[in-house]
Amino acid sequence: MSKEKQFVKEITPQSEDFSRWYLDVIKKADLMSYSPVRGCIVFKPDSYEIWENIQKELDGRFKETGHRNAYFPLFIPESFFQKEKDHIEGFNPELPWVTEAGGEKLEERLAIRPTSETMVGHMYAEWINSYRDLPLLINQWANVVRWEKRTQPFLRTSEFLWQEGHTAHEDEADARRETMQMLDIYKDFAENFLAIPVILGAKTPSERFAGAVDTFSIEAMMKDGKAVQAGTSHYLGTKFAVAFDIKYLDRENQHQFCHTTSWGVSTRLIGALIMVHGDDRGLVMPPKVAPTQLIMIPIGPPKTREPVVARVNELYQQLKKAGVRVKVDDRADQSPGWKFNEYEMRGVPIRLELGPRDMENGQVVLVSRVSGEKKMVAQEHLVEEVNNMLAEIHQQMYDKAKQFRDDNFSSVDTLDEFKAFLEEKRGFALAGWCGSAACEAQVKEETGATSRNIPFEPAEHKETCLVCGEKAQHTVVFGKAY
């Protein structure tokens, strides 16, 4: 067996070792390389193109709701962090510091951006003077650094890419509307673009963003039953406004502090895509985010190959003109079977095959990566059939992921029940919580699971706390997480 064929086939089964499967897939699908710096990765073209597609879609949604892009400095003075106590305490363990530059020791240490609330706060204090300046709706596409102790490609790295929205408002009601609007945008994006079902809810106090009044999240279940926090939106109240003196003159000519928000998603969405949809053959890419939506493979012996390749190229132009992200693999030095395996492993949603007999019949063969279904379609209807198939594949992927989540979602009343659930199965559990930090900490200590969020629409409302048995103040989703 050639080295190339082994490369295509050697993927650890999910059931054998999910973590190893994940690393095998991202390496063999050529998504990344490890960099010489601990915890940092190089995004190779396919993974970066996935991020570009995420950027393009979200950026359009942000702009439709009145947000504009800006860019803030990577370096943040240490004194900025001292102004908001909870914020610095939350981030201090992960902060890398610059202490020298140009061969000289700096008068003040500079943090490498872990998030930009402090820098944004400083600038907003300069930019905002009157109620006429509000709301101020800014988004930033950037990189951030958090010096993680345990890293995993895409899901948790020392440097990662993200977007962070920062807005300022006249009052709490407007700021809270913004907070929920962005959470809804993230939900719709996750489900209708990435085919990932998510749970919307509020974070418990211990899981809130450092310095936030309230944090809200969308939580997704991976195929090993663990959670990925796929997006967050924070209502910051006037905490940062007071710390950075972000004031405006209201309609009664009185100075008021702004109410601010922040919200973001990151390249951990790439890791979530892989873990939600991938299988033992490799990646399975949702059509709307896939770098390549359709791969065209001409088939046949050398003597009949030229007219087949010519027709493939004609159909390629039709598909490309229609907006399909399509590629042709007409290499003669690799067999069709090798190519089938290769593009299955890379998760390309549709494979098109065209051979001499198909040419005679005026048809092509379309093969779905998700279902494996083969369809003979007339060449004259190719664009329409491909678009219909891409839509079907998205829905199939969403339905499959949702069914998996539903099958691995339980309801428990006691901590012992939750422990038994985690020993026997995998996934999330709905349970009551009294609101005590001690009870929440005990769940984590005894199970390794954390509260994911307090869902807005739980399947049922729990009456008692799973730990102490007292009256439940909240119904909470618990689960292990990345």
C-alpha positions as CSV (number, residue, x, y, z in Angstrom):
1,M,0.0,0.0,0.0
2,S,1.3,3.4,-0.9
3,K,2.1,6.1,1.6
4,E,-0.6,8.3,0.1
5,K,-3.3,5.6,0.5
6,Q,-2.4,5.1,4.1
7,F,-2.6,8.8,4.6
8,V,-6.2,8.8,3.4
9,K,-7.3,5.8,5.5
10,E,-5.5,6.1,8.8
11,I,-8.0,7.9,11.0
12,T,-8.6,6.6,14.5
13,P,-12.3,5.7,14.9
14,Q,-14.3,8.1,17.1
15,S,-15.5,5.2,19.3
16,E,-11.9,4.1,20.0
17,D,-10.4,7.5,20.9
18,F,-12.3,10.7,20.1
19,S,-9.4,13.0,20.9
20,R,-7.0,11.1,18.7
21,W,-9.7,11.0,15.9
22,Y,-9.9,14.8,16.1
23,L,-6.2,15.3,15.8
24,D,-5.9,12.7,13.0
25,V,-8.7,14.4,11.0
26,I,-7.4,18.0,11.3
27,K,-3.9,16.9,10.4
28,K,-4.8,14.6,7.5
29,A,-7.3,17.1,6.1
30,D,-4.4,19.5,6.1
31,L,-6.2,22.2,8.2
32,M,-3.3,23.2,10.4
33,S,0.3,22.8,11.4
34,Y,1.8,23.2,14.9
35,S,4.0,26.4,15.2
36,P,7.3,26.5,17.1
37,V,5.5,28.6,19.8
38,R,3.7,26.4,22.4
39,G,-0.1,26.5,22.0
40,C,-0.1,28.3,18.7
41,I,-1.0,26.9,15.3
42,V,-0.7,27.8,11.7
43,F,-4.0,28.0,9.9
44,K,-3.5,26.4,6.5
45,P,-5.6,27.6,3.5
46,D,-8.6,25.3,4.0
47,S,-9.1,26.2,7.6
48,Y,-8.5,29.9,7.0
49,E,-11.0,29.8,4.1
50,I,-13.5,28.3,6.5
51,W,-12.8,31.3,8.8
52,E,-13.2,33.7,5.9
53,N,-16.6,32.2,5.1
54,I,-17.6,32.6,8.7
55,Q,-16.3,36.2,8.7
56,K,-18.1,37.1,5.5
57,E,-21.5,35.8,6.7
58,L,-21.3,37.3,10.2
59,D,-19.9,40.6,8.9
60,G,-22.8,41.0,6.7
61,R,-25.2,40.3,9.5
62,F,-23.5,42.8,11.8
63,K,-23.6,45.5,9.2
64,E,-27.3,44.9,8.5
65,T,-27.9,45.7,12.2
66,G,-26.0,49.0,12.1
67,H,-22.5,47.9,13.3
68,R,-19.3,49.1,11.8
69,N,-15.8,47.7,11.9
70,A,-12.8,49.3,13.5
71,Y,-9.4,48.2,14.8
72,F,-7.9,48.8,18.3
73,P,-4.3,48.3,19.4
74,L,-2.9,44.8,20.3
75,F,-1.0,46.3,23.3
76,I,-2.9,47.4,26.4
77,P,-1.3,49.4,29.2
78,E,-1.4,47.6,32.6
79,S,-3.1,50.5,34.2
80,F,-6.2,50.0,32.1
81,F,-6.7,46.6,33.6
82,Q,-6.4,48.0,37.1
83,K,-9.5,50.2,36.5
84,E,-11.9,47.3,36.5
85,K,-11.1,44.9,39.4
86,D,-13.2,41.9,38.3
87,H,-11.8,42.1,34.8
88,I,-8.2,41.9,35.7
89,E,-8.8,39.1,38.2
90,G,-10.5,37.1,35.6
91,F,-7.8,37.4,33.0
92,N,-4.6,37.8,35.0
93,P,-3.6,34.2,34.9
94,E,-3.7,34.2,31.1
95,L,-2.0,37.5,30.4
96,P,1.3,37.7,28.6
97,W,3.2,40.9,29.3
98,V,5.7,43.0,27.2
99,T,8.3,44.5,29.5
100,E,11.0,45.6,27.1
101,A,11.0,47.2,23.6
102,G,13.7,48.7,21.5
103,G,16.3,47.4,23.9
104,E,14.9,49.4,26.8
105,K,12.7,48.5,29.8
106,L,9.2,50.0,29.4
107,E,7.9,52.4,32.1
108,E,4.6,50.5,32.1
109,R,4.0,46.9,31.2
110,L,1.9,46.2,28.2
111,A,-0.5,43.3,28.0
112,I,-1.0,41.5,24.7
113,R,-4.7,41.8,24.0
114,P,-6.8,39.0,25.7
115,T,-10.0,41.1,24.9
116,S,-10.5,44.7,24.2
117,E,-13.0,46.1,26.7
118,T,-10.4,48.2,28.5
119,M,-8.9,49.7,25.4
120,V,-12.4,50.3,23.9
121,G,-13.5,51.9,27.1
122,H,-10.6,54.3,27.1
123,M,-11.4,55.4,23.5
124,Y,-15.2,55.5,24.0
125,A,-14.6,58.0,26.8
126,E,-13.0,60.3,24.2
127,W,-15.5,59.7,21.4
128,I,-18.8,59.9,23.3
129,N,-20.0,63.3,24.5
130,S,-23.7,63.5,23.9
131,Y,-26.8,61.3,23.6
132,R,-26.5,62.1,19.9
133,D,-23.4,59.9,19.8
134,L,-25.4,56.9,20.9
135,P,-25.8,54.1,20.4
136,L,-22.2,53.5,19.3
137,L,-22.0,50.1,17.5
138,I,-18.5,48.9,16.8
139,N,-17.1,45.5,15.9
140,Q,-13.5,44.4,15.6
141,W,-12.0,41.4,13.7
142,A,-8.7,40.6,15.4
143,N,-6.4,38.1,17.1
144,V,-6.1,37.7,20.9
145,V,-3.7,35.9,23.2
146,R,-4.6,34.0,26.3
147,W,-1.7,31.9,27.7
148,E,-3.6,28.6,28.0
149,K,-2.1,25.8,30.1
150,R,-3.8,23.0,28.1
151,T,-4.3,23.6,24.4
152,Q,-6.1,21.8,21.6
153,P,-6.0,23.0,18.0
154,F,-8.8,25.4,17.1
155,L,-10.7,24.8,20.4
156,R,-8.2,26.3,22.8
157,T,-5.0,27.9,21.6
158,S,-2.7,30.5,23.1
159,E,-3.4,32.8,20.1
160,F,-6.7,32.7,18.2
161,L,-8.8,34.8,15.8
162,W,-12.2,36.2,16.6
163,Q,-14.6,39.1,16.3
164,E,-15.5,41.2,19.4
165,G,-18.4,43.6,19.3
166,H,-18.4,46.6,21.7
167,T,-21.4,48.9,22.0
168,A,-22.4,51.8,24.1
169,H,-26.0,52.9,24.9
170,E,-28.1,55.5,26.7
171,D,-29.8,53.1,29.1
172,E,-30.1,49.6,30.3
173,A,-33.1,48.7,28.2
174,D,-31.3,49.6,24.9
175,A,-28.1,47.8,25.9
176,R,-30.0,44.7,26.9
177,R,-31.8,44.7,23.5
178,E,-28.5,44.8,21.8
179,T,-27.2,41.9,24.0
180,M,-30.1,39.7,23.1
181,Q,-30.1,40.8,19.4
182,M,-26.5,39.6,19.0
183,L,-27.2,36.3,20.8
184,D,-30.1,35.7,18.4
185,I,-27.8,36.5,15.5
186,Y,-25.3,33.9,16.8
187,K,-28.0,31.3,17.2
188,D,-29.4,31.8,13.7
189,F,-25.9,31.8,12.3
190,A,-24.9,28.6,14.1
191,E,-28.0,26.7,13.0
192,N,-28.7,28.1,9.5
193,F,-25.1,28.5,8.3
194,L,-23.1,25.9,10.3
195,A,-25.9,23.4,10.8
196,I,-25.1,23.3,14.5
197,P,-28.1,23.2,16.9
198,V,-27.4,25.3,20.0
199,I,-29.0,26.0,23.4
200,L,-29.5,29.6,24.4
201,G,-29.3,30.7,28.0
202,A,-27.8,32.8,30.7
203,K,-24.5,31.9,32.4
204,T,-24.4,31.4,36.1
205,P,-22.4,34.0,38.1
206,S,-19.4,31.8,38.3
207,E,-19.3,31.3,34.6
208,R,-19.9,34.9,33.6
209,F,-17.4,36.9,31.6
210,A,-15.0,38.8,33.9
211,G,-16.6,42.2,34.7
212,A,-20.0,41.4,33.1
213,V,-23.4,42.0,34.8
214,D,-24.9,39.2,32.7
215,T,-23.4,36.8,30.2
216,F,-25.5,34.8,27.7
217,S,-24.3,31.9,25.6
218,I,-25.0,29.4,22.9
219,E,-23.9,25.9,23.8
220,A,-23.3,23.1,21.3
221,M,-22.8,19.4,21.9
222,M,-19.9,17.6,20.3
223,K,-20.0,13.9,19.2
224,D,-18.2,12.9,22.4
225,G,-21.0,14.5,24.4
226,K,-18.9,17.5,25.6
227,A,-19.9,21.1,25.2
228,V,-18.4,23.9,23.2
229,Q,-19.4,27.5,24.1
230,A,-20.0,28.6,20.6
231,G,-20.7,32.3,21.2
232,T,-21.3,34.7,24.0
233,S,-23.0,38.1,24.5
234,H,-22.5,40.2,27.6
235,Y,-24.4,43.0,29.2
236,L,-21.7,45.0,31.1
237,G,-24.0,47.5,32.8
238,T,-22.2,50.7,33.7
239,K,-19.1,48.9,35.2
240,F,-16.7,49.8,32.4
241,A,-18.3,53.2,31.9
242,V,-17.7,54.1,35.5
243,A,-14.1,52.7,35.4
244,F,-13.2,54.6,32.2
245,D,-15.5,57.6,32.6
246,I,-17.7,57.0,29.5
247,K,-20.3,59.7,30.0
248,Y,-22.8,61.5,27.8
249,L,-24.9,64.6,28.2
250,D,-28.5,63.4,28.1
251,R,-31.6,65.2,26.8
252,E,-32.1,67.1,30.1
253,N,-28.5,68.3,29.9
254,Q,-27.4,66.0,32.7
255,H,-24.2,63.8,32.6
256,Q,-25.0,60.0,32.6
257,F,-22.8,56.9,32.4
258,C,-23.2,54.7,29.3
259,H,-24.5,51.2,29.4
260,T,-22.1,48.9,27.4
261,T,-22.1,45.5,25.8
262,S,-19.6,43.1,24.3
263,W,-20.1,39.9,22.3
264,G,-18.0,37.5,20.3
265,V,-17.3,34.3,18.5
266,S,-13.9,32.8,17.6
267,T,-12.0,30.2,15.5
268,R,-13.1,27.6,18.1
269,L,-16.1,27.4,15.7
270,I,-13.9,25.5,13.3
271,G,-13.2,22.9,16.1
272,A,-16.9,22.7,16.8
273,L,-17.7,22.1,13.1
274,I,-15.3,19.2,13.0
275,M,-16.5,17.7,16.3
276,V,-20.2,18.1,15.6
277,H,-20.3,16.8,12.0
278,G,-17.2,14.7,11.4
279,D,-17.3,10.9,11.1
280,D,-14.8,8.0,10.9
281,R,-14.1,8.9,7.2
282,G,-13.0,12.4,8.2
283,L,-14.5,15.8,7.9
284,V,-18.1,16.6,7.0
285,M,-18.4,20.2,6.0
286,P,-21.7,22.1,6.0
287,P,-22.2,23.4,2.5
288,K,-22.5,27.0,3.4
289,V,-19.1,27.2,5.1
290,A,-17.2,24.5,3.1
291,P,-14.2,25.8,1.2
292,T,-15.1,23.5,-1.7
293,Q,-18.8,22.7,-2.1
294,L,-18.4,20.3,-5.1
295,I,-15.5,18.4,-6.5
296,M,-15.6,17.3,-10.1
297,I,-13.8,14.1,-11.1
298,P,-13.6,13.0,-14.7
299,I,-13.5,9.2,-15.1
300,G,-12.3,7.0,-18.0
301,P,-9.4,5.5,-19.8
302,P,-6.8,7.8,-21.4
303,K,-8.1,7.4,-24.9
304,T,-11.5,8.7,-24.0
305,R,-10.4,11.2,-21.4
306,E,-9.9,14.3,-23.5
307,P,-13.6,14.9,-24.4
308,V,-14.7,14.0,-20.8
309,V,-12.3,16.6,-19.3
310,A,-13.4,19.2,-21.8
311,R,-17.1,18.7,-20.8
312,V,-16.2,18.8,-17.1
313,N,-14.5,22.1,-17.7
314,E,-17.6,23.4,-19.4
315,L,-19.8,22.3,-16.6
316,Y,-17.3,23.8,-14.1
317,Q,-17.8,27.2,-15.7
318,Q,-21.6,26.9,-15.4
319,L,-21.4,26.0,-11.7
320,K,-18.8,28.7,-10.9
321,K,-20.9,31.3,-12.6
322,A,-23.9,30.2,-10.5
323,G,-21.8,30.9,-7.3
324,V,-21.0,27.3,-6.4
325,R,-17.5,26.9,-4.9
326,V,-16.3,24.1,-7.2
327,K,-13.0,22.5,-8.1
328,V,-11.9,20.0,-10.7
329,D,-9.4,17.2,-10.1
330,D,-8.4,15.9,-13.5
331,R,-5.0,14.5,-12.4
332,A,-4.1,11.4,-14.3
333,D,-1.6,10.1,-11.8
334,Q,-4.3,9.3,-9.1
335,S,-7.1,6.8,-9.5
336,P,-10.7,7.8,-9.1
337,G,-11.0,5.6,-6.0
338,W,-8.1,7.5,-4.4
339,K,-9.8,10.8,-5.2
340,F,-13.1,9.6,-3.8
341,N,-11.4,8.8,-0.5
342,E,-9.4,12.0,-0.4
343,Y,-12.4,14.3,-0.9
344,E,-14.6,12.3,1.5
345,M,-11.9,12.7,4.1
346,R,-11.8,16.5,3.4
347,G,-15.5,16.7,3.9
348,V,-16.5,18.1,0.4
349,P,-20.3,18.0,0.4
350,I,-20.8,16.8,-3.2
351,R,-18.8,14.7,-5.6
352,L,-19.5,14.9,-9.3
353,E,-18.4,12.0,-11.5
354,L,-18.5,12.1,-15.3
355,G,-17.4,9.3,-17.5
356,P,-17.8,8.3,-21.2
357,R,-21.1,6.6,-20.7
358,D,-22.4,9.6,-18.8
359,M,-21.3,11.8,-21.7
360,E,-23.4,9.6,-24.1
361,N,-26.4,9.9,-21.8
362,G,-26.1,13.6,-21.2
363,Q,-25.9,13.1,-17.4
364,V,-23.6,13.3,-14.5
365,V,-23.4,11.4,-11.2
366,L,-23.7,13.4,-8.0
367,V,-22.7,11.8,-4.7
368,S,-23.6,13.2,-1.2
369,R,-20.9,13.2,1.5
370,V,-23.6,13.0,4.2
371,S,-25.9,10.2,2.9
372,G,-23.7,8.5,0.3
373,E,-26.7,8.8,-2.1
374,K,-25.9,8.7,-5.8
375,K,-28.1,10.6,-8.2
376,M,-28.0,10.6,-11.9
377,V,-28.9,14.1,-13.1
378,A,-29.3,15.6,-16.5
379,Q,-26.4,17.9,-17.4
380,E,-28.9,20.6,-18.5
381,H,-30.3,20.8,-15.0
382,L,-27.0,20.5,-13.1
383,V,-26.9,23.9,-11.4
384,E,-30.5,23.5,-10.1
385,E,-29.8,20.0,-8.9
386,V,-26.6,20.9,-7.2
387,N,-28.2,23.8,-5.3
388,N,-31.1,21.6,-4.2
389,M,-28.7,19.0,-3.0
390,L,-26.6,21.5,-1.1
391,A,-29.8,22.7,0.7
392,E,-30.8,19.1,1.5
393,I,-27.3,18.3,2.8
394,H,-27.4,21.3,5.2
395,Q,-30.8,20.2,6.5
396,Q,-29.7,16.5,6.9
397,M,-26.6,17.6,8.8
398,Y,-28.6,19.9,11.1
399,D,-31.2,17.2,11.8
400,K,-28.5,14.6,12.4
401,A,-26.7,16.8,14.9
402,K,-29.9,17.7,16.7
403,Q,-31.0,14.1,16.9
404,F,-27.6,13.2,18.4
405,R,-28.0,16.0,21.0
406,D,-31.5,14.9,21.8
407,D,-30.4,11.3,22.2
408,N,-27.7,12.3,24.7
409,F,-29.7,14.8,26.7
410,S,-31.1,13.6,30.0
411,S,-33.1,15.0,33.0
412,V,-31.8,14.3,36.5
413,D,-33.0,15.2,40.0
414,T,-30.0,14.3,42.1
415,L,-26.2,14.4,41.9
416,D,-26.1,10.6,42.1
417,E,-28.4,10.4,39.1
418,F,-26.1,12.8,37.2
419,K,-23.0,10.8,38.1
420,A,-24.7,7.6,36.9
421,F,-25.7,9.3,33.7
422,L,-22.1,10.4,33.0
423,E,-20.8,6.9,33.8
424,E,-23.3,5.2,31.5
425,K,-23.6,7.7,28.7
426,R,-22.3,11.1,27.5
427,G,-23.9,14.4,27.0
428,F,-25.9,17.1,28.8
429,A,-28.3,16.8,31.8
430,L,-31.0,19.2,32.8
431,A,-31.2,19.7,36.6
432,G,-32.4,22.0,39.3
433,W,-30.1,24.4,41.1
434,C,-30.8,26.4,44.2
435,G,-28.5,29.2,43.2
436,S,-25.8,28.4,45.8
437,A,-22.2,28.7,44.5
438,A,-21.3,25.9,46.9
439,C,-23.7,23.5,45.3
440,E,-22.5,24.4,41.8
441,A,-18.9,23.9,42.8
442,Q,-19.7,20.5,44.3
443,V,-21.1,19.4,41.0
444,K,-17.9,20.3,39.3
445,E,-15.7,18.8,42.0
446,E,-17.5,15.4,42.0
447,T,-18.3,15.1,38.2
448,G,-15.9,17.3,36.3
449,A,-19.0,18.9,34.7
450,T,-19.9,22.6,34.8
451,S,-23.1,24.6,34.4
452,R,-23.3,25.3,30.7
453,N,-26.2,27.8,30.9
454,I,-29.6,28.5,32.3
455,P,-31.7,27.8,29.2
456,F,-34.4,30.2,28.1
457,E,-36.6,27.4,27.0
458,P,-35.9,24.2,29.1
459,A,-37.8,21.1,28.2
460,E,-39.1,21.1,31.8
461,H,-38.7,23.2,34.9
462,K,-37.0,21.4,37.8
463,E,-38.3,21.8,41.3
464,T,-35.4,20.9,43.5
465,C,-31.6,21.4,43.6
466,L,-29.6,18.3,42.5
467,V,-27.1,18.8,45.3
468,C,-28.9,20.0,48.4
469,G,-32.5,19.1,47.6
470,E,-33.7,22.6,48.4
471,K,-36.1,24.5,46.2
472,A,-34.6,25.1,42.8
473,Q,-34.2,28.8,41.7
474,H,-33.0,27.8,38.2
475,T,-33.2,24.9,35.7
476,V,-29.7,24.4,34.4
477,V,-27.9,22.5,31.7
478,F,-24.8,20.7,33.1
479,G,-22.2,19.0,31.0
480,K,-18.4,18.5,30.6
481,A,-16.9,21.0,28.3
482,Y,-13.8,21.9,26.2
